Amino acid sequence: PTLPRARLDTYCRRGSGKTTGSSVRIWERLLFVVALLLSRVPPCRTLPKKARGGGGRAAIARPHSTANEDAVVVDDDKDAKRVKTSADTPDNVPFKRYHGAKLMMEDSVFAELELAEAAQKVGGVRVRQHVNPLKASLQSQAPVPAWTDVYASTARPLVVDIGCGGGRFDLMMAKKYPETNFLGVDIRAPLVERGNKWGEYAGVVDNLHFAECNATVSMGKWLKSYAEDCGSKVETVAIQFPDPHFKKRHHKRRVVQPALVRALAEGLTPGARVFLQSDVKDVSEDMRDKFERFGAHLFDLDASLHDTSAVDAELLKANAKSAVDAAAAAFEEDEKARLRREKAEKEGYPGRRKDAEKPDGEDAKDKAKEAPTPAAPEADDEGDGWRSAWAAAGDREGWLDENPLGVPTEREVQTTSTNGRCYRVMLVRNNTAV
């Protein structure tokens, strides 16, 4: 609004070199609106140098970063400290902004872990929310954990949490069920390291361990190793709130793929359970359909939790029959991809073909590093009329209302606190051989 008239004329000047009064008034109004909006933008505040952990962008604490989880101990006076409660956080602030800090408070469901002091000593971590599991560096088999070193007793049954994230779920489960061993698996090493440190501070080390691996590649061998080397069994495998990878071209990066279905079927004994859960319906449907499409002959809905009376027996039988052929075809494609990858690595092009075209777009770096892994067939793309029989279970579109494990994850706490819904399925390994 304070722009000189001469300069304003240059902005409004037309081809004829003349400026009309109406155009000047329009520009004056537009500039006034812009100035008004800019005046309402709060100034940017930077953290003091000490709070940055020595400078460096990755060390700066941000509202959605787990680094804020160390800000949960407050000083009431010079000599006394206490753990924050939800009353210390403004009510009008969205839950997500202080999600990590709220999970540490004394009225949280994870309060008995007493991680407030541990979080200050361990410190926060900064990790990418989504990791591309198809990178060539993640396609090799991860070493099997030394079970006798990480667990006090290997005679106990094992519960595996694929995609453990922050690890509070595993810490709570290990503390609640000391006669069961728990293994938290994640593809991001910083979360694994912090989980093990938190376990030490919480005093939960005898029956809990966190390990890094790409579950789709390594989990089958790990499950077999625990059953054969320890003489025990894997009781449950949980896949909860995995990375959604919403874009259709990224669906091949989702954790539940035919290879993982086959690996779990090979590593689990009859009666073992697989628990699937997400707050995104499309992701839960995709996980359930992958298990049914490629493993309906190997897994069943848990009849003790799901009402299976409404399931079409003929459709279920047809899906189980087609799953045998679909699983065999997926196995052949995986083997071809493995041979192509090994050949490319020998030629000096790890994880990609020699004649691969240079990718373009926002994901060029990730695509260039992707191994030639086949994408799982989509039911909509094939157009073969395949339908899920498990979706017809009598309870709320086939989903469980309550978490049968009894302990929520961090994401589950956030979802339920905002009145969101979680879509859950419990499967059981049957007696059919792979």
C-alpha positions as CSV (number, residue, x, y, z in Angstrom):
1,P,0.0,0.0,0.0
2,T,2.9,2.4,0.6
3,L,4.5,1.6,-2.8
4,P,5.3,4.8,-4.7
5,R,2.9,5.7,-7.4
6,A,5.6,5.8,-10.1
7,R,6.7,2.2,-9.3
8,L,3.1,1.1,-9.2
9,D,2.6,2.6,-12.7
10,T,5.4,0.5,-14.0
11,Y,3.7,-2.7,-12.7
12,C,0.4,-1.7,-14.2
13,R,1.6,-0.3,-17.5
14,R,0.1,-1.8,-20.6
15,G,1.4,-2.1,-24.1
16,S,0.1,1.4,-25.0
17,G,2.1,2.9,-22.2
18,K,-0.9,4.3,-20.4
19,T,-2.3,3.3,-17.0
20,T,-5.9,3.4,-16.3
21,G,-7.3,4.3,-12.9
22,S,-9.2,1.1,-12.5
23,S,-6.1,-1.1,-13.0
24,V,-4.2,1.0,-10.4
25,R,-7.0,0.5,-7.9
26,I,-7.0,-3.3,-8.5
27,W,-3.2,-3.5,-7.9
28,E,-3.5,-1.4,-4.8
29,R,-6.1,-3.8,-3.4
30,L,-4.0,-6.8,-4.3
31,L,-0.9,-5.3,-2.7
32,F,-2.9,-4.4,0.4
33,V,-4.2,-8.0,0.8
34,V,-0.7,-9.4,0.4
35,A,0.7,-7.0,3.0
36,L,-2.2,-7.9,5.4
37,L,-1.5,-11.6,5.1
38,L,2.2,-11.1,5.6
39,S,1.6,-9.1,8.7
40,R,-0.3,-12.0,10.2
41,V,2.5,-14.6,9.7
42,P,4.3,-15.2,13.0
43,P,8.1,-14.6,12.9
44,C,10.4,-17.7,12.6
45,R,12.0,-18.7,15.8
46,T,15.3,-20.5,15.8
47,L,16.6,-22.7,18.7
48,P,19.6,-21.5,20.7
49,K,22.9,-23.1,19.7
50,K,23.0,-25.3,22.8
51,A,19.6,-26.9,21.9
52,R,20.9,-27.9,18.5
53,G,23.2,-30.5,19.8
54,G,26.3,-28.9,18.3
55,G,24.8,-27.3,15.2
56,G,23.9,-29.4,12.2
57,R,20.4,-29.6,10.7
58,A,19.7,-33.2,11.8
59,A,20.2,-32.3,15.5
60,I,17.5,-29.6,15.5
61,A,14.5,-30.6,17.5
62,R,11.2,-30.1,15.6
63,P,7.6,-30.6,16.8
64,H,7.1,-33.9,15.0
65,S,10.6,-35.2,15.7
66,T,11.3,-37.9,18.3
67,A,14.0,-35.5,19.6
68,N,11.3,-33.7,21.5
69,E,10.7,-36.8,23.6
70,D,13.4,-35.6,26.0
71,A,11.4,-32.6,27.0
72,V,9.1,-34.4,29.4
73,V,10.8,-33.7,32.7
74,V,10.0,-30.3,34.2
75,D,11.4,-28.4,37.2
76,D,8.8,-27.3,39.7
77,D,11.5,-25.7,41.7
78,K,15.3,-25.8,41.9
79,D,15.5,-29.1,43.9
80,A,12.5,-31.1,42.6
81,K,11.7,-32.6,39.2
82,R,8.6,-34.4,38.0
83,V,7.3,-36.0,34.8
84,K,4.9,-34.0,32.7
85,T,1.2,-34.9,32.4
86,S,-1.3,-34.1,29.8
87,A,-2.3,-31.1,31.9
88,D,1.0,-29.5,31.0
89,T,0.2,-29.5,27.3
90,P,-2.3,-26.9,25.9
91,D,-5.7,-28.5,25.1
92,N,-6.0,-26.6,21.8
93,V,-2.8,-28.1,20.4
94,P,-3.2,-31.2,18.1
95,F,-2.1,-34.5,19.6
96,K,0.3,-35.2,16.8
97,R,2.4,-32.1,17.6
98,Y,3.4,-33.5,21.0
99,H,2.8,-37.2,20.2
100,G,6.3,-38.3,21.3
101,A,6.3,-36.3,24.5
102,K,2.8,-37.4,25.5
103,L,3.8,-41.0,25.3
104,M,6.4,-40.3,28.0
105,M,4.0,-38.6,30.4
106,E,3.0,-40.2,33.7
107,D,-0.6,-40.6,32.6
108,S,0.3,-42.4,29.4
109,V,-0.3,-46.1,28.8
110,F,3.5,-46.5,28.6
111,A,4.1,-44.7,31.9
112,E,5.2,-47.8,33.8
113,L,8.2,-48.1,31.5
114,E,9.5,-44.9,33.1
115,L,11.3,-43.8,30.0
116,A,11.3,-40.0,30.7
117,E,14.7,-40.0,32.3
118,A,16.0,-42.6,29.8
119,A,14.9,-40.4,26.9
120,Q,17.0,-37.6,28.2
121,K,20.1,-39.8,28.5
122,V,19.6,-41.7,25.2
123,G,18.5,-38.7,23.2
124,G,16.1,-38.5,20.3
125,V,16.7,-39.8,16.8
126,R,15.9,-38.5,13.4
127,V,14.9,-41.0,10.8
128,R,13.1,-41.0,7.4
129,Q,9.5,-41.8,7.8
130,H,9.4,-44.0,4.7
131,V,12.3,-46.2,3.6
132,N,12.6,-47.9,0.2
133,P,12.9,-51.6,1.0
134,L,13.8,-52.4,-2.7
135,K,17.2,-50.7,-2.5
136,A,20.0,-53.0,-3.5
137,S,21.7,-52.6,-0.2
138,L,18.7,-54.0,1.6
139,Q,18.3,-57.1,-0.6
140,S,20.9,-59.3,1.2
141,Q,20.1,-61.7,3.9
142,A,20.7,-60.2,7.4
143,P,22.7,-62.3,9.9
144,V,20.6,-64.4,12.2
145,P,20.7,-63.0,15.8
146,A,22.7,-65.0,18.3
147,W,19.6,-66.2,20.2
148,T,21.5,-67.4,23.3
149,D,23.2,-64.0,23.6
150,V,20.2,-61.8,23.3
151,Y,17.8,-63.9,25.4
152,A,18.2,-65.3,28.9
153,S,16.3,-68.4,27.9
154,T,15.7,-69.7,24.4
155,A,13.1,-72.2,25.6
156,R,10.4,-69.6,25.7
157,P,8.1,-69.0,22.7
158,L,8.9,-66.0,20.5
159,V,6.7,-63.1,19.4
160,V,8.0,-61.1,16.5
161,D,6.9,-57.5,15.8
162,I,7.7,-56.5,12.2
163,G,8.1,-52.8,11.8
164,C,8.5,-52.1,15.5
165,G,9.0,-48.3,15.1
166,G,9.5,-46.6,18.5
167,G,9.5,-50.0,20.3
168,R,7.2,-49.1,23.2
169,F,4.8,-51.9,22.2
170,D,7.5,-54.5,22.5
171,L,8.8,-53.0,25.8
172,M,5.3,-53.2,27.3
173,M,4.7,-56.7,26.0
174,A,8.0,-57.9,27.3
175,K,7.4,-56.4,30.7
176,K,3.8,-57.8,30.8
177,Y,4.7,-61.3,29.7
178,P,8.1,-62.2,31.1
179,E,7.7,-65.9,30.1
180,T,7.7,-65.0,26.4
181,N,10.6,-63.7,24.2
182,F,9.9,-60.6,22.0
183,L,11.8,-59.5,18.9
184,G,11.3,-56.0,17.5
185,V,12.4,-55.8,13.9
186,D,12.8,-52.5,11.9
187,I,14.5,-51.5,8.7
188,R,15.8,-48.3,10.4
189,A,19.0,-48.8,12.4
190,P,18.7,-45.7,14.7
191,L,15.3,-46.9,16.1
192,V,16.7,-50.4,16.7
193,E,19.7,-49.0,18.6
194,R,17.5,-46.7,20.7
195,G,15.1,-49.5,21.5
196,N,17.8,-51.7,22.9
197,K,19.1,-48.8,25.0
198,W,15.5,-48.1,26.3
199,G,15.3,-51.7,27.2
200,E,18.4,-51.4,29.4
201,Y,17.1,-48.3,31.1
202,A,13.6,-49.9,31.6
203,G,15.2,-53.1,33.0
204,V,13.7,-55.3,30.2
205,V,16.6,-57.2,28.7
206,D,16.1,-60.9,29.5
207,N,13.2,-61.4,27.0
208,L,13.5,-58.5,24.6
209,H,15.7,-57.7,21.7
210,F,15.6,-55.2,18.8
211,A,17.2,-56.1,15.4
212,E,17.6,-54.5,12.0
213,C,16.6,-56.2,8.8
214,N,14.5,-56.2,5.7
215,A,11.7,-58.5,6.9
216,T,10.7,-59.5,3.4
217,V,14.2,-60.8,2.7
218,S,15.4,-62.1,6.0
219,M,12.5,-63.0,8.2
220,G,12.0,-66.6,6.8
221,K,15.5,-67.7,7.8
222,W,15.2,-66.0,11.2
223,L,12.0,-67.8,12.1
224,K,13.4,-71.2,11.0
225,S,16.6,-70.6,13.0
226,Y,14.7,-69.9,16.2
227,A,12.6,-73.0,15.8
228,E,15.4,-75.3,14.8
229,D,18.4,-74.0,16.8
230,C,16.4,-73.2,20.0
231,G,14.0,-76.0,19.9
232,S,11.1,-73.6,20.6
233,K,8.4,-72.1,18.5
234,V,7.3,-68.8,17.1
235,E,4.0,-68.0,18.7
236,T,2.9,-64.8,16.9
237,V,4.0,-62.4,14.2
238,A,2.6,-58.9,14.3
239,I,2.6,-56.4,11.4
240,Q,1.1,-53.2,12.8
241,F,0.8,-49.9,11.0
242,P,3.4,-50.4,8.3
243,D,4.5,-47.7,5.9
244,P,1.4,-47.1,3.7
245,H,3.2,-46.1,0.5
246,F,0.1,-44.5,-0.9
247,K,1.2,-44.1,-4.5
248,K,0.2,-47.0,-6.6
249,R,3.6,-47.3,-8.2
250,H,5.0,-47.6,-4.7
251,H,2.7,-50.5,-3.6
252,K,5.5,-52.9,-4.4
253,R,7.4,-51.3,-1.5
254,R,4.8,-52.4,1.1
255,V,6.0,-54.9,3.6
256,V,3.4,-57.6,2.9
257,Q,4.4,-59.2,-0.3
258,P,4.0,-62.8,-1.6
259,A,7.6,-63.5,-0.5
260,L,6.8,-62.5,3.1
261,V,3.6,-64.6,3.1
262,R,5.6,-67.6,1.9
263,A,8.4,-66.9,4.5
264,L,6.0,-66.7,7.4
265,A,4.2,-69.8,6.3
266,E,7.5,-71.7,6.1
267,G,8.7,-70.4,9.5
268,L,5.5,-70.8,11.5
269,T,4.1,-74.0,12.9
270,P,0.4,-75.0,12.9
271,G,-1.5,-72.8,15.4
272,A,0.9,-69.8,15.2
273,R,-0.9,-66.5,14.6
274,V,-0.3,-63.5,12.3
275,F,-1.8,-60.2,13.5
276,L,-2.4,-57.4,10.9
277,Q,-3.4,-53.9,11.9
278,S,-3.4,-50.4,10.3
279,D,-5.4,-47.2,10.6
280,V,-5.6,-47.0,6.8
281,K,-8.3,-49.2,5.5
282,D,-6.7,-49.6,2.1
283,V,-3.5,-50.8,3.7
284,S,-5.3,-53.3,5.9
285,E,-7.3,-54.6,2.9
286,D,-4.1,-55.0,0.9
287,M,-2.3,-57.0,3.7
288,R,-5.4,-59.2,4.2
289,D,-5.8,-59.8,0.5
290,K,-2.1,-60.6,0.0
291,F,-2.4,-63.3,2.6
292,E,-5.6,-64.6,1.1
293,R,-4.5,-64.4,-2.5
294,F,-1.1,-66.1,-2.0
295,G,-1.8,-68.0,1.2
296,A,-5.5,-68.9,1.6
297,H,-4.4,-72.6,1.6
298,L,-1.8,-71.9,4.4
299,F,-3.7,-69.5,6.7
300,D,-7.2,-69.2,8.1
301,L,-9.1,-66.5,9.9
302,D,-8.9,-67.0,13.7
303,A,-12.4,-68.4,14.4
304,S,-12.0,-67.7,18.1
305,L,-12.0,-63.9,17.3
306,H,-13.7,-63.6,13.9
307,D,-17.3,-64.6,13.2
308,T,-16.7,-66.9,10.2
309,S,-20.3,-68.1,9.9
310,A,-21.0,-65.6,7.1
311,V,-18.0,-66.6,5.0
312,D,-18.8,-68.3,1.7
313,A,-17.4,-71.8,1.9
314,E,-17.3,-72.3,-1.8
315,L,-15.6,-69.0,-2.4
316,L,-13.1,-69.7,0.3
317,K,-12.3,-73.1,-1.2
318,A,-11.9,-71.6,-4.7
319,N,-9.5,-68.9,-3.3
320,A,-7.5,-71.6,-1.5
321,K,-7.2,-73.5,-4.8
322,S,-6.2,-70.4,-6.8
323,A,-3.7,-69.4,-4.1
324,V,-1.6,-72.5,-4.8
325,D,-1.0,-71.4,-8.4
326,A,-0.6,-67.7,-7.5
327,A,2.0,-68.5,-4.8
328,A,3.9,-70.8,-7.2
329,A,3.9,-68.1,-9.9
330,A,5.1,-65.5,-7.4
331,F,7.9,-67.8,-6.2
332,E,9.1,-68.3,-9.8
333,E,9.2,-64.5,-10.4
334,D,11.1,-64.0,-7.2
335,E,13.7,-66.6,-8.2
336,K,14.1,-64.9,-11.6
337,A,14.6,-61.6,-9.9
338,R,17.1,-63.1,-7.6
339,L,19.1,-64.5,-10.5
340,R,19.0,-61.2,-12.4
341,R,20.2,-59.4,-9.3
342,E,23.1,-61.8,-8.7
343,K,24.1,-61.5,-12.3
344,A,24.0,-57.7,-12.2
345,E,26.1,-57.7,-9.1
346,K,28.8,-59.8,-10.6
347,E,28.9,-57.4,-13.6
348,G,29.5,-54.5,-11.3
349,Y,26.0,-53.1,-11.3
350,P,24.6,-54.0,-7.9
351,G,20.8,-54.3,-7.8
352,R,20.1,-53.1,-11.3
353,R,20.5,-54.2,-14.9
354,K,23.3,-53.0,-17.1
355,D,21.0,-51.6,-19.7
356,A,18.6,-49.9,-17.3
357,E,17.4,-46.5,-18.4
358,K,18.2,-43.5,-16.2
359,P,15.0,-42.8,-14.2
360,D,13.4,-39.3,-14.0
361,G,11.2,-37.7,-11.5
362,E,11.2,-37.1,-7.8
363,D,12.2,-40.7,-6.9
364,A,15.1,-41.0,-9.4
365,K,17.7,-41.7,-6.7
366,D,15.6,-44.5,-5.1
367,K,14.6,-46.0,-8.4
368,A,18.2,-46.1,-9.6
369,K,19.1,-48.1,-6.5
370,E,16.1,-50.5,-6.6
371,A,16.8,-54.1,-7.1
372,P,14.8,-55.8,-9.9
373,T,12.0,-57.1,-7.7
374,P,8.7,-57.9,-9.4
375,A,5.6,-56.1,-8.2
376,A,2.9,-58.2,-6.7
377,P,-0.1,-58.5,-9.0
378,E,-3.0,-56.3,-8.1
379,A,-6.5,-57.7,-8.0
380,D,-8.0,-54.7,-9.7
381,D,-5.4,-54.7,-12.5
382,E,-5.8,-58.4,-13.3
383,G,-9.6,-58.2,-13.8
384,D,-10.0,-61.9,-13.1
385,G,-13.0,-61.4,-10.8
386,W,-11.2,-62.4,-7.6
387,R,-13.0,-61.6,-4.4
388,S,-12.0,-61.9,-0.8
389,A,-13.9,-64.5,1.2
390,W,-12.4,-63.3,4.5
391,A,-13.9,-59.9,4.0
392,A,-17.4,-61.4,4.6
393,A,-16.7,-62.3,8.2
394,G,-19.7,-61.3,10.3
395,D,-18.0,-58.6,12.5
396,R,-17.8,-55.1,11.1
397,E,-16.7,-55.8,7.5
398,G,-14.3,-58.5,8.7
399,W,-12.3,-56.3,11.1
400,L,-11.8,-56.7,14.8
401,D,-12.9,-53.9,17.1
402,E,-10.5,-54.7,19.9
403,N,-6.8,-55.3,19.9
404,P,-6.5,-59.0,20.9
405,L,-2.8,-58.5,22.1
406,G,-3.9,-56.2,24.9
407,V,-1.1,-53.7,24.4
408,P,-1.4,-50.8,21.9
409,T,1.3,-49.4,19.7
410,E,2.3,-45.7,19.6
411,R,0.3,-45.2,16.4
412,E,-2.7,-47.0,17.8
413,V,-2.7,-44.6,20.8
414,Q,-2.6,-41.6,18.5
415,T,-5.4,-43.0,16.3
416,T,-7.8,-43.9,19.1
417,S,-7.1,-40.6,20.9
418,T,-8.3,-38.7,17.9
419,N,-11.4,-41.0,17.5
420,G,-9.9,-42.8,14.5
421,R,-10.5,-46.5,13.7
422,C,-8.0,-49.3,13.4
423,Y,-8.6,-52.2,11.0
424,R,-7.4,-55.5,12.5
425,V,-7.2,-59.1,11.3
426,M,-6.0,-62.2,13.1
427,L,-4.8,-65.2,11.0
428,V,-3.8,-68.7,12.1
429,R,-1.4,-71.0,10.4
430,N,-3.1,-74.3,9.4
431,N,-1.6,-77.8,8.8
432,T,-1.1,-77.4,5.0
433,A,2.6,-77.7,4.0
434,V,4.1,-75.0,1.9
